[in-house]
C-alpha cells in the first residue's frame, strides 16, 4: 500500500512539474512559440515522460488552461468571492489588493488568460472553448456575488448584475492588455483604479 501511494504521489508531482514549466514557457513566449525542449530542460524530464502524461503539445496547453490558469484564478478570485459573507466588500478588497501588488511583470507579460485568449481563440476552437469557459465562470462568480450583495442591500436594487459582471470582467482583462501594450505599471494602476471607482459606484444609497 505504501509503495502504491508513493507511486501516485510521484506521478502527481511529475505531472504538476510539467504543468508549471509549461505555464511559464507559454506565459513568456505564447503557446505557438513555446518549446517542449525548454519545458523538458526546466523539469529535467525526458520527452517520453512528457508524452506519458500529455499525448501532444496541444493537450498540454489545454491542461495548462484548465488546471494552472483556472486554478490561479480560483485561488485569487473565485473562491474568495464564492465564500464571502460580504461579497461586495470582498470584491472591492480584491481590486484594491491587485492595485497594491501590481509589479513590473504585469506590464511586461500581461495576463496569462488574456494572452492566450488573444493568441489562440481566433485560430483554435478547442482553445476558444476552454478559455471561454473560464471567462464564463469568472463572470458567473462575480454576478452571483453582486446578486448576493444586492439581496443584502449593499448594491443598488436596480443594478443589472449580469451586465455589470460582464463589464467588470472585460474591463479587468482590458486593463492587463493596455498595460502590456504600453509596458506601463502606472497605466495598469490607472485603469484598475477607474474600475474600482466603477464598483464603488454600484453601492446602494445610504
LOBA-646581 format. One record per atom (N, C-alpha, C, O): residue in one letter; z, y, x. Coordinates in steps of 0.001 Angstrom, whole numbers, padded with zeros to 6 digits, always signed. Atoms other than C-alpha are relative to their C-alpha. Example, Ala and Ser with C-alpha at 12.3 -4.5 7.8 and 13.67 -1.06 7.14 Angstrom:
2
A+000000-001190+000890A+007800-004500+012300A+000000+001200+000900A+000665+001181+001936S-000060-001190-000820S+007140-001060+013670S+000730+001090-000770S+000899+002198-000261
# end
This chain:
206
X+000000-001207+000823X+000000+000000+000000X+000000+001263+000861X-000728+002212+000571X-000045-001165-000882X+000871+002442+002818X-001361+000211+000653X-001841+001339+000763X+001314-000124-000621X-002425+001666+004527X-001028+000577-000942X-001863+001381-000528X+000921-000531+000998X-004332+002376+001311X+000244+001486-000224X-000708+002259-000329X-000323-001414+000201X-002502+005685+000813X-000472+000831+001180X-000993+001931+000996X+000456-000724-001191X-003253+006728+004387X-001508+000153-000015X-002033+001203+000355X+001456-000074+000054X-006915+005912+003892X-000461+001048-000999X-001406+001793-000743X+000352-000993+001011X-007046+008004+000730X+000254+001408+000517X-000569+002304+000328X-000322-001320-000552X-005319+010927+002457X-001002+000410+001063X-001421+001567+001111X+000987-000296-001038X-007697+010689+005415X-001330+000382-000623X-001974+001337-000190X+001259-000290+000675X-010698+010612+003094X+000028+001383-000630X-000922+002153-000491X-000116-001306+000641X-009459+013619+001125X+000017+001123+001021X-000584+002175+000803X-000070-001018-001043X-008684+015542+004306X-001358+000236+000631X-001739+001380+000879X+001332-000130-000589X-012102+014846+005787X-000930+000758-000929X-001667+001643-000494X+000853-000681+000970X-013852+015942+002622X+000363+001481-000096X-000517+002339-000166X-000446-001391+000075X-011750+019105+002448X-000435+000787+001233X-000815+001953+001121X+000460-000664-001231X-012593+019929+006082X-001477+000347-000086X-001893+001434+000316X+001432-000249+000150X-016287+019603+005324X-000255+001153-000969X-001098+002013-000716X+000179-001056+000992X-015992+021819+002268X+000369+001371+000560X-000339+002351+000331X-000424-001287-000555X-014089+024544+004117X-000968+000496+001063X-001278+001686+001121X+000966-000388-001026X-016501+024516+007047X-001307+000446-000640X-001915+001423-000203X+001231-000367+000700X-019470+024616+004669X+000153+001352-000685X-000769+002168-000674X-000240-001302+000632X-017915+027502+002761X-000148+001126+001025X-000818+002124+000757X+000088-001040-001026X-017534+029513+005975X-001426+000233+000463X-001843+001376+000651X+001383-000124-000457X-021091+028796+007078X-000869+000663-001065X-001690+001525-000753X+000785-000592+001090X-022564+029649+003673X+000383+001462-000204X-000478+002301-000471X-000469-001380+000183X-020438+032792+003408X-000609+000920+001058X-000997+002050+000760X+000531-000844-001084X-021658+034067+006772X-001523+000114-000022X-002071+001164+000315X+001454+000032-000182X-025317+033080+006540X-000796-000193-001287X-002022-000084-001268X+000716+000335+001219X-026163+032268+002919X-000291-001495-000042X-000269-002166+000990X+000203+001442+000111X-026928+028811+001571X-001259-000454+000722X-001233-001448+001447X+001264+000468-000559X-030547+028605+002661X+000005-000007+001524X-000606-000878+002144X-000035-000076-001464X-029833+029621+006243X+001160-000775+000605X+001222-000939+001823X-001153+000742-000513X-026605+027627+006535X-000464-001266+000714X-001325-001991+000216X+000412+001144-000796X-026904+024962+009213X+001001-001139-000055X+002194-000934+000165X-000892+001160-000002X-025496+021463+008868X+000561-000257+001386X+001694-000720+001519X-000483+000222-001363X-025230+021279+012656X+001221+000869+000290X+002148+000434+000973X-001154-000889-000201X-022856+024256+012630X+001218-000527-000745X+002337-000451-000238X-001110+000567+000779X-020738+022631+009914X+000595-001198+000731X+001815-001342+000806X-000479+001171-000735X-020525+019407+011917X+000712+000407+001282X+001711-000202+001664X-000646-000480-001220X-019679+021318+015077X+001394+000534-000304X+002331+000296+000458X-001295-000578+000364X-016850+023148+013304X+001019-001067-000382X+002220-000885-000180X-000916+001052+000452X-015390+019924+011922X+000176-001110+001021X+001150-001861+000961X-000047+001106-000952X-016114+017598+014844X-000407-001330-000605X-000132-002384-000032X+000416+001222+000687X-017595+015086+012389X-001468-000302+000268X-002209+000544+000769X+001390+000412-000194X-020859+013159+012512X-000805+000264-001261X-000247+000480-002337X+000872-000168+001158X-023856+013572+010238X+000216-001136-000994X+000143-000931-002205X-000272+001126+000881X-023102+010114+008880X+001228+000226-000861X+001247-000138-002037X-001213-000294+000763X-019634+011238+007846X-000286+001016-001098X+000207+000886-002218X+000352-001012+001000X-021075+014282+006075X-000733-000636-001172X-000397-000388-002330X+000796+000595+001070X-023614+012222+004138X+000771-001087-000755X+000373-001485-001850X-000852+000941+000738X-020904+009724+003223X+000643+000692-001201X+000825+000084-002256X-000665-000747+001068X-019256+012433+001126X-000981+000802-000850X-000767+000984-002049X+000959-000853+000701X-022262+014563+000194X-001410-000487+000328X-001815-000425+001489X+001307+000600-000274X-025734+012997-000182X-001057+000976+000496X-002091+000557+001015X+000985-000992-000424X-027528+016261+000582X+000697+001333+000250X+001836+001540-000169X-000522-001351-000198X-027001+019832+001710X+000189+000695-001348X+001140+001454-001535X-000083-000607+001328X-027629+020874-001887X+001268-000457-000721X+001965+000352-001334X-001218+000517+000621X-024851+018610-003154X+001236+000626+000629X+002209+000915-000068X-001104-000652-000697X-022538+020099-000527X+000159+001436-000486X+001278+001892-000720X-000063-001376+000478X-023432+023627-001643X+000570+000105-001401X+001360+001005-001682X-000524-000019+001365X-022728+022845-005289X+001493-000310-000019X+002239+000261-000814X-001429+000309-000088X-019370+021317-004341X+000784+001198+000519X+001910+001432+000081X-000650-001226-000486X-018507+024497-002417X+000211+000972-001160X+001269+001592-001270X-000130-000889+001160X-019169+026486-005595X+001113-000474-000927X+002001+000294-001296X-000917+000529+001009X-017201+024206-007900X+001435-000112+000490X+002378+000105-000270X-001342+000313-000489X-014264+023441-005647X+000613+001115+000847X+001783+001452+000669X-000574-001013-000895X-013848+026137-002996X-000014+001381-000657X+001029+002022-000784X+000090-001344+000567X-015131+029314-004634X+000767+000084-001314X+001543+001016-001523X-000735-000021+001259X-013843+028452-008089X+001499-000196+000243X+002324+000391-000458X-001406+000202-000312X-010589+027238-006552X+000680+001276+000478X+001824+001552+000118X-000568-001264-000478X-010056+030553-004783X+000203+000982-001151X+001232+001653-001234X-000128-000885+001151X-010719+032494-007974X+001115-000460-000936X+001841+000357-001503X-001065+000528+000857X-008414+030190-009920X+001369+000394+000537X+002257+000778-000223X-001286-000335-000612X-005598+030821-007462X+000295+001490-000091X+001424+001892-000374X-000218-001441-000080X-006108+034570-007230X+000016+000689-001359X+000741+001664-001554X+000204-000730+001247X-007114+035472-010799X+000273-000849-001237X+001051-000450-002103X-000048+000757+001254X-007425+032702-013377X+001414-000425-000368X+001900-000110-001454X-001328+000520+000334X-004024+031040-013170X+001035+001102-000228X+001832+001003-001161X-000954-001076+000291X-002028+034276-012852X-000182+000611-001385X+000802+000924-002054X+000246-000576+001319X-003698+035636-015992X+000321-000997-001110X+000900-000631-002133X-000227+001008+001033X-003524+032380-017930X+001486-000229-000263X+001883-000510-001394X-001431+000260+000167X+000207+032009-017322X+000841+001243-000191X+002070+001174-000152X-000731-001266+000023X+001136+035652-017740X+000675+000252-001342X+000059+000116-002399X-000691-000450+001202X+003766+036719-020223X-000428+001401-000386X-000418+001763-001562X+000509-001360+000215X+002451+040267-019824X-001407+000057+000600X-001573+000578+001703X+001336+000095-000587X-001310+039708-019332X-000612+001341+000379X-001344+001436+001364X+000545-001319-000338X-002170+043411-019398X+000609+000514+001303X-000104+001042+002157X-000652-000420-001237X+000383+044194-016707X-000489-000794+001197X-000678-000236+002278X+000488+000840-001103X-000799+041262-014588X-001427+000380+000376X-001762+000416+001560X+001368-000425-000291X-004439+042351-014909X-000014+001267+000846X-000748+001359+001830X-000091-001230-000790X-003551+045817-013661X+000542-000281+001400X+000082+000306+002379X-000587+000334-001302X-001452+044309-010874X-001017-000691+000910X-001052-000432+002113X+001016+000690-000799X-004302+042060-009731X-001011+000986+000571X-001396+000885+001736X+000931-001025-000483X-006668+045013-009492X+000659+000860+001075X+000049+001150+002103X-000709-000807-000985X-004058+047084-007670X+000222-000740+001294X+000119-000159+002375X-000190+000808-001205X-003339+044248-005272X-001280-000083+000812X-001252-000006+002040X+001274+000078-000727X-007027+043928-004428X-000303+001319+000698X-000848+001330+001802X+000179-001304-000640X-007164+047640-003719X+000804+000099+001291X+000336+000668+002277X-000877-000092-001161X-004277+047278-001274X-000404-000949+001123X-000180-000647+002295X+000269+001031-001008X-005541+044161+000515X-001435-000008+000501X-001764-000796+001388X+001393-000028-000445X-009230+045027+000923X-000067+000324+001496X+000693+001159+001986X+000136-000224-001435X-010340+044915+004574X-001482+000053+000384X-002357+000020-000481X+001376-000146-000462X-013465+045197+006717X-000875-001192-000381X-002085-001046-000552X+000770+001186+000365X-014501+041641+005839X-000649+000172-001366X-001741-000342-001611X+000545-000260+001326X-015023+042795+002259X-001340+000704+000084X-002306+000314-000571X+001231-000760-000135X-017638+045302+003294X-001057-000755+000799X-002250-000628+000521X+000958+000698-000853X-019231+043070+005927X-000675-001154-000724X-001896-001302-000669X+000539+001249+000561X-019640+039840+003956X-000102+000003-001511X-000847-000807-002062X+000083-000034+001452X-019115+040747+000298X+000783-001119-000662X+001671-001714-000052X-000665+001029+000794X-018002+038319-002405X-000802-001300+000069X-002005-001278-000193X+000747+001260-000088X-018930+034633-001907X-000730-000356-001290X-001866-000829-001255X+000644+000300+001283X-019654+034205-005613X-001197+000906-000234X-002266+000440-000627X+001082-000959+000208X-021756+037349-005816X-001162-000264+000962X-002327-000166+000575X+001050+000279-000979X-023648+036472-002630X-000894-001144-000457X-002120-001036-000431X+000781+001166+000427X-024697+033063-003935X-000731+000264-001315X-001835-000237-001530X+000669-000349+001252X-025482+034458-007370X-001306+000741+000287X-002341+000441-000308X+001198-000763-000342X-027930+036924-005834X-001034-000854+000719X-002235-000719+000484X+000933+000802-000809X-029426+034390-003430X-000627-001146-000771X-001838-001353-000700X+000455+001295+000502X-029690+031196-005444X-000338-000036-001495X-001137-000872-001916X+000260+000058+001440X-029707+031976-009177X-001479+000131-000363X-001936-000549-001282X+001405-000126+000392X-033360+033094-009235X-000861-001206+000388X-001967-001358-000131X+000884+001031-000549X-034621+030006-007402X+000461-001432-000237X-000290-002365+000043X-000501+001362+000180X-032444+027011-008327X+000812-000074-001290X+001848+000579-001418X-000634+000071+001315X-031474+026067-011886X+001400-000587+000068X+002284-000148-000668X-001325+000601-000101X-028524+023886-010843X+001008+000980+000578X+002133+001078+000090X-000880-001024-000554X-027035+026615-008674X+000312+001049-001075X+001458+001466-001236X-000206-001006+001043X-027546+029083-011515X+000987-000502-001043X+001848+000258-001486X-000898+000562+001001X-025766+026771-013956X+001443-000032+000497X+002361+000335-000237X-001363+000092-000545X-022757+026210-011672X+000608+001386+000197X+001783+001601-000103X-000496-001359-000204X-022448+029889-010770X+000291+000680-001335X+001299+001372-001483X-000195-000583+001325X-022849+030950-014393X+001254-000543-000659X+001939+000182-001381X-001201+000598+000584X-020085+028540-015394X+001265+000681+000504X+002213+000883-000255X-001170-000699-000546X-017637+030276-013054X+000126+001389-000610X+001218+001805-000996X-000038-001338+000588X-018592+033720-014340X+000432-000064-001464X+001177+000795-001937X-000398+000155+001402X-018235+032479-017919X+001492-000301-000105X+002173+000213-000992X-001442+000290+000014X-014796+031052-017130X+000789+001264+000306X+001790+001548-000353X-000678-001249-000365X-013771+034322-015469X+000060+000936-001204X+001119+001463-001543X+000008-000867+001174X-014883+036324-018493X+000924-000537-001085X+001651+000228-001718X-000846+000589+001031X-013139+033881-020827X+001474+000197+000269X+002252+000458-000648X-001413-000200-000359X-009866+034153-018935X+000406+001451-000248X+001477+001713-000798X-000316-001420+000205X-009993+037963-018985X+000006+000332-001484X+000873+001068-001956X+000037-000260+001440X-010998+038010-022650X+001261-000509-000687X+001842+000186-001521X-001214+000555+000598X-008100+035732-023587X+001222+000843+000359X+002110+001046-000469X-001119-000843-000425X-005722+037907-021562X+000025+001304-000796X+001089+001749-001227X+000065-001246+000766X-006924+041064-023318X+000367-000236-001459X+001027+000600-002076X-000340+000299+001393X-006636+039405-026720X+001500-000208-000177X+002081+000227-001171X-001450+000168+000075X-003057+038355-025993X+000697+001345+000147X+001673+001624-000550X-000581-001334-000177X-002280+041867-024761X-000171+000840-001255X+000699+001634-001613X+000245-000711+001254X-003832+043231-027932X+001012-000424-001071X+001543+000409-001804X-000971+000511+000969X-001595+040986-030047X+001411+000500+000304X+002240+000626-000596X-001312-000511-000404X+001395+042283-028055X+000124+001509-000200X+001199+002079-000015X-000013-001442+000165X+000420+045879-028802X-000142+000765+001299X+000096+001972+001343X+000150-000643-001315X-000261+046591-025130X-001394+000600+000174X-001571+001552+000933X+001383-000471-000067X-004022+047108-025587X-000395+000496-001380X+000020-000075-002388X+000325-000624+001289X-005538+049282-028311X-000672-000985-000959X-001444-001853-000552X+000385+000974+001023X-006280+047485-031559X-001509-000101-000184X-002013-001183-000483X+001433+000022+000275X-009945+048443-031849X-000857-000500+001145X-002083-000498+001031X+000777+000406-001172X-010979+047109-028436X-000787-001280-000279X-000241-002242-000820X+000813+001219+000019X-013852+044599-028368X+000295-000747+001298X-000275-000427+002341X-000471+000679-001208X-012207+042188-025920X-001112-000789+000689X-001114-000920+001913X+001111+000742-000603X-015357+040143-025395X-000876+000930+000826X-001210+000619+001970X+000841-000958-000720X-017447+043169-024421X+000742+000576+001204X+000159+000742+002276X-000786-000581-001092X-014636+044629-022302X+000140-000982+001156X+000062-000587+002319X-000153+000992-001070X-014138+041378-020389X-001310-000208+000748X-001301-000388+001966X+001303+000125-000658X-017877+041067-019692X-000232+001171+000947X-000676+000990+002081X+000170-001175-000855X-017974+044614-018372X+000916-000061+001214X+000502+000269+002325X-000969+000020-001094X-014850+044113-016272X-000446-000942+001120X-000388-000590+002298X+000450+000963-001013X-016191+041005-014520X-001250+000505+000704X-001358+000416+001927X+001230-000512-000594X-019614+042552-013991X+000280+001163+000947X-000311+001254+002023X-000330-001154-000839X-018105+045752-012609X+000730-000432+001267X+000465+000101+002344X-000730+000510-001168X-015728+043852-010292X-000987-000553+001025X-000912-000227+002210X+001002+000564-000913X-018636+041902-008818X-000927+001077+000546X-001360+001013+001697X+000846-001102-000462X-020708+045070-008647X+000644+000807+001110X-000048+001293+002004X-000714-000708-001073X-018028+046735-006509X-000233-000692+001337X-000467-000038+002353X+000245+000755-001230X-018439+043951-003952X-001423+000248+000507X-001638+000499+001694X+001395-000122-000409X-022222+044247-003953X-000321+001352+000603X-001001+001434+001625X+000266-001345-000522X-022323+048005-003455X+000689+000202+001346X+000108+000780+002264X-000732-000153-001260X-019664+047883-000731X-000689-000748+001134X-000751-000257+002261X+000704+000762-001027X-021574+045185+001131X-001275+000709+000428X-001574+000787+001620X+001237-000719-000322X-024835+047127+000920X+000281+001242+000829X-000460+001560+001758X-000360-001222-000725X-023120+050290+002132X+000838-000290+001239X+001051+000595+002068X-000889+000372-001103X-020905+048364+004604X+001171+000974+000098X+001453+001544+001152X-001031-001024+000077X-018030+050532+003478X+001191-000482-000819X+001066-000770-002010X-001241+000322+000709X-014445+049644+002600X+000356+001123-000965X+000837+000863-002068X-000356-001127+000866X-013963+053126+001171X-000816-000015-001287X-000313+000371-002343X+000821+000110+001206X-016852+052561-001244X+000586-001052-000936X+000622-000853-002150X-000625+001030+000835X-015180+049355-002451X+001228+000570-000685X+001418+000377-001886X-001221-000569+000577X-011892+051198-002955X-000340+001000-001109X+000315+001032-002151X+000380-000988+001005X-013637+053994-004832X-000480-000686-001278X-000077-000306-002377X+000517+000722+001168X-015493+051577-007137X+001110-000721-000753X+001195-000638-001978X-001058+000758+000655X-012473+049387-007803X+001046+000936-000597X+001665+000618-001613X-000910-000986+000566X-010323+052456-008335X-000468+000482-001362X+000337+000660-002275X+000541-000390+001299X-012640+053541-011132X+000186-001101-001032X+000441-000833-002206X-000210+001123+000913X-012378+050056-012618X+001462-000061-000439X+001751-000358-001598X-001424-000070+000359X-008582+050340-012504X+000234+001068-001071X+000985+000855-002022X-000147-001074+000991X-008857+053637-014395X-000528-000450-001359X+000048-000122-002397X+000555+000512+001248X-011048+051917-016988X+001008-000909-000705X+001228-000776-001909X-000951+000944+000585X-008477+049144-017531X+001235+000745-000500X+001773+000415-001557X-001139-000799+000457X-005653+051684-017738X-000325+000717-001311X+000553+000938-002145X+000421-000679+001224X-007671+053437-020439X-000063-000907-001215X-000258-000431-002333X-000003+000931+001127X-007567+050294-022577X+001359-000082-000681X+001492-000715-001728X-001356+000109+000532X-003851+050734-023208X+000115+000598-001398X-000560+001568-001743X-000282-000537+001329X-002580+051262-026722X+000738+001339+000128X+001469+001569+001091X-000705-001295-000012X-001338+054751-027548X+001492-000232-000154X+001906-001094-000928X-001466+000178+000110X+002439+055102-027083X+000502+000358-001399X+001700+000267-001666
# end
